[in-house]
Amino acid sequence: MNGPYQRVHAPSAFPAVRAIVLVTVVAFVVQQLGDFRAHGGITMALGLSRDGVLGHGWVWQLVTYMLLHAGFLHILMNMVVLYSFGRDLEAMIGTLRFALLYVASGIVGGIGWLVLSGSGAGLCIGASGAVFGVAAAFAAVDPDRQLSLMIFPIPVPITMKARTMVLAYGACTVLLLLGNFGNIAHAAHLSGGLCGYWYGRRIRSQAPRAPWPPAAPEDAALDPVDVDRILEKIKAEGLGSLTRQERDMLDRASRR
């Protein structure tokens, strides 16, 4: 991986991503069953609406709308994107930061939808604002990562940098929003993505600088206790919490 971050967790060490996927899937099942019995009452009560938040003060809709989806394909696409970007991002920035990023991007996405959608907007549901916040934060933290994407109807994958992907998607979202194209919450996508990108840039800017005196030479002795301490620190706080000396020590340990 390019840049100051690298993936360090094992595939099973993504508690925030796994918890979000589980909670979202369970909520979707409850939504489908509840709407069947209540004739859509669950979605109407917990989905995001201007009348609900601005008219009745139901501010919880800014959170609950992320748990609802319009159908199986809707939730499948969101969870695939979340899983694709979220695993590496959680490993890079830590579980607590990742969870905060996801929730904040979803809430900001909902606020953006309320502000930009206009008075005629109906109901907004789905985790897309939060998910695109995760994708944008990934691009901000590791902008030079090469990504291969399948774009219909092009039959072969297109490889581009993460930064390029986010800029291209952001431009398309702005055009779709201005053109009022389709029954899609483009405003939530754009707002959540901007929140995630800003958050990722802040994390990247806080990465530790080279210390003085310089890091130890390559052939310096490595204390296993120090290596274990660094790994525990990464697990608890993310790779971005390491000093330059700790990064160098971890690099030398991995090469040996």
N, C-alpha and C positions, 0 to 999 in steps of 0.2 A: 504494500500500500504506500502511495506517495504521501508526502506531508508529514506532520509531527505526530500522527496517530497511527496505530496499527491494531489489528484485531488480536485479542489475547484470551478471550473466554472460549471455553469449550462449547459445542453446539447446544448443550443442555443448560447453559448458564445465562439464560435470558428471562429472568423472572417477570419483568415488567411486560415484555412483549407477550409472553405466554398468558399472563393474567389478563391483559387487555383483550386478547383474542377469545379467551374462555368466557369472560364476562359479556363480551359483545355477542357471542354466539348464543349464550343462555338467554340474554335479553331479547334477541331476535326470535327465539322459540316462544318465549313468554308473550312477546308482541303478537305473533301470529295466532297463538291460541286465544289470547285475550281479545283481539280484534274480531275473531270468529264468533265469540260469545257476546261481545259488547258492540258489535256492528261498527268496528273501527274506533271505538272509544279510547283505547289505549294510545293509539297513534295521535288522535286529536288532543288528548290531554298532555302527552309527554313530548310531542313534536314541537318544534320551534315555530312560533307565529308572532306577528306584530301585535295582534290583539291580545294574545296571552301575556306577553312580556310587558308591552307598553300600556295595554288597556287594563289588565287585571293584576299586573305585578308578579306574574308567575316566572320568576327569574330562574327557577330550577330547570326550566326548559333549555337554557343555555348549556346545560350538562346532559340532560336526559335525551336530547335530540340526537346526540352522538351514538346512542345505544340502539336506535331504531333504524330500520332499512326498508326500502321499497320492495325488495324481493331477494331471492337467492343469489342472482347474479350481482346485485348491488353489494351485498355484504361480502361475497366471494372476492370481488375485485378489490375492495378496500382492505380485506385481511391479507390478500396476497401481497399488495404493495407494502402494507405495514410490516409483514414478516420479512420481505425482501430487504428493505432498508433498515428496519428496526433492530434486527439482530446485531449488525455491525455497529450501528449508532449507539445502542445501549452499552456494548462492550467498550466503545471509545469514550463515552461521557459519563457512564455510571448509571445505575438503576434509578436513583432518586431524581437526578437531573432529567433522565428520559421520561419518567412519569410526569414530572412537572411540565416538560415540553409538550407532551401529548395533550394533556388537559388544557393547558394555556392556549395552544394552537386551536383546539376545538372551540373554546369559549370565544376567542378573538374572531375565529371564522364565523361563529354565530352572530356576534355583534356586527361584523362587516356585512353579513347578509341582511340584518335588520336595517342597517343604515343605507345600503346601496340597492336593495331589491325593490324599493318603492312601495307605495301604499296598497297596490293591487296584488302583492305577493300572497301566496296561500300558505303552505306549510313547508318547512325545511326539515328533513331528516337525513341521517347518515353520518358516518365518521370521516367523510372525505376531507373536511377542513383540517381535522387533527392529523389525518394520514399524510396529507400533502405538507403539513407543517414538519412532519418527520422527514419526508423526502427532501425538503428544502434545507432543513438543518444538516442532514447528511452531506448535501452539496456544499454547505458553508464550512463545515468542519474538514471535509476532505475533497476540495473542489477539483483536484486533478485525477481522481479515481476514474478509470475507464469503465464505462457501462455498456453492455450490449442489450439493445432493445428491439423487440419485434413491433413494427408499426404497420398496421393494415393500410393498404393492400400490398406493401412491399414484401416479397417472399423471403428475403434474407435479413438477418439481424443487422442493425446499424449501431456502430460503436461510437461513442462520444464521451467527453468528460462530463462528470456530474454537474459541474457549473454550467456547461452548455445546455444540458438537458433541462435544468431548472429555468434558465433564462428563456429557452424556447417555449417551455410549457407556460411560463408566466405571460409571455407575449400573446400566445394563443388564447389564454384565459381572458386577458384584457379585451381582445377582439371579440370573443364570444359574449363577454359581459356587455360590451357596448352595443353589440348587435342583437342582444336579448335572444340568443339562439338556444332553442331546446328547453325542456323542462328540467334544467340542471342548475344547481345552486353555485354558479360560477363565482359569485361574490364571496361565498364561504370558502371556496377553494383558494381564491386569491388572497383573502385576508389571513387564512390559516397558514398559507405558504409564506407570506411576508413575516408573520410572527415567528415561524420556525427558522427562517433564514436569519432574521435578526438575532434570535437566541443562539443559533449556531455560530454566528460571527462573534458574538460576545465570548462564547466559550473558547473559540480559536484564538482570540486576542489575549485571553488570559493564560495561554500556554506558557510555562516557565521559560525564561531566557537562559542563555548560557551562563553558568556561574563563574565566579573567580575565587580561588584559582581554578585552572582548567580541570576537566575530568581526568580520572586516573588512566594511565596507559593501558594498552590492550593486554599486556602480559601481567598486569597486577593480579594478586591473589584474590580469588572470589570467596567470600564467606557465605556458606549455604544459609546461615541464619539471616543474613542481609537479603539474600535473594528471596527467601520465604516471606520476609517482612514486606518486600516490594510487591510480591504477588497478592498478599492479603490486602495491601493498600489499594491495588488496582481493583480487586473484587469489590471492595467497599465503596471506593470513591471514583473509580474510573481512571483510565490512562492519563487523562488531562491533569490529574492531581500530582503527577510525578515531577520531581526536579530533573534538571538535565543530567546530574550525576547518577540519579536512580535509573534514568533511561539508558545511559551508557552501560551501567552495570548489568541491566536486563539484556541489552543487546549482546554483550560479551558472554553472558551466561547462556543465551540461546545458541550462539555460535559454537560454544564448547560442548 
